[in-house]
Amino acid sequence: MTTSGTATEAFDLTDLFLEAYELAGIEARTGYQMRSARRSFNYLTLEWANTGINLWTVTSTSTTTVAGTSTYTLPAATMDVLDVMVSDDDIDFVLTRIAGTTYAQITNKALQGRPNEYWVNRTLAPKLILWPVPDAVFTLTYYYVRRIEDAGAYVNTPDIPSRFIPALVMGLAYKLAAKSKGSESRVPVLFQEYQRLLSEAQAEDREKTSLMLVPDMGR
Amino acid sequence: MTYAQLLQQIQDMLEYEEADFIASIPDFVKRAEDDIYGQVQIPATSTVASGTVAPGAATFNAPSDFLAPYSLSMTAVTGGEGRNLEDKDREFLREIIHGYPDGFPRFYCVNEVNSSEIVSIRFAPVADVSYTYSLLYYKKLASLVTESTTWLSLNAPNAMFYGTLIHAYRYLKGEPDTMAEYVKGFEMAIANLRILAEGRMKKDTYRNPNQVPPT
């Protein structure tokens, strides 16, 4: 007797949708059922974006500032920005995030220099606004949380790590049961199990480092 | 029970020997068989067809006596593990197929009937290599009218008798209360046949000890 020796099973969306339907007590036979499951998948991933930081969606990118330009459009799938740095002579300077009201209270918004603060203007197309306005070309690097990718074709694997797959399937099962006539009785159980699995996955999805708290001595 | 015995029993029961009526009895027998096959899943009606699909194929033709699928499995000609395909609607296959590369088929459906009344089986994904298939299916059985005996006539004579009697008595525009008795007899025969065909012939005592009659 031997073990398989592999841990690479990749579940495509068809597999996941069929499993979710079975958990909901439904046999998926029709094309519409699959389309409906794909729509629910996309809604579910949007919900997850609202639950906090999903580590696998944290992405970094770099660009260069333009002297005299304070506003930079963020990638279309940006949900939020976590950290922003500007590099000057290969030295990174971390910027401080400020709120929109704080930015509004800056009396001289046109002041130019090396940026040390930023505001994320969360419009439909989110923007990064630097202050002071860059007075030169700096390398601008930022870490942001992106949207989980859409489902796309059924042959695709989800843009979700394997540790979240159980929660994903149970969440889908809950949604499919809720909108399928005859499976309403399973909704409470599926929802409860979904919350348990999601909580476990989210509790595991964290940076496993020591937390160091250092008093600010005014240095 | 043979076909000749059934003919004689129907005539004896109804005490009617007019030529047109006698000539119609084969039709009554066939209708009775249709009624029985429509109500009971009889293992004797299943059979296996095997064949090969080529790389790039997405369909194959079912045998001419095909009625409905029971299961479909495929194995690569080069060997390896076989796989049972999942039965889905045709629209399911159309919905998911986009983007799937050719590979080991996973799903199938009864596709369509062509002008020669041959049913084709569609599967997805499209075969990437040659596969042998094994299609277990419900077949059209030969009627007792053309055989001296059939599985039904030997194992469910009451169902054959009452089924034929109902159609024959309807032909004679018989009395409703007598017809009700014949229907009752047919229903009881169907119930007994169902116990045999869908129960005892599909379950053994390993997991169903109640199958064994008390001693």
Interface residues (C-beta under 8 A of the other chain):
Chain A: T14 L18 A28 R29 T30 G31 Y32 Q33 M34 R35 G152 A153 Y154 V155 N156
Chain B: E86 D87 K88 D89 E91 F92 L93 R94 E95 I96 H98 G99 Y100 P101 R106
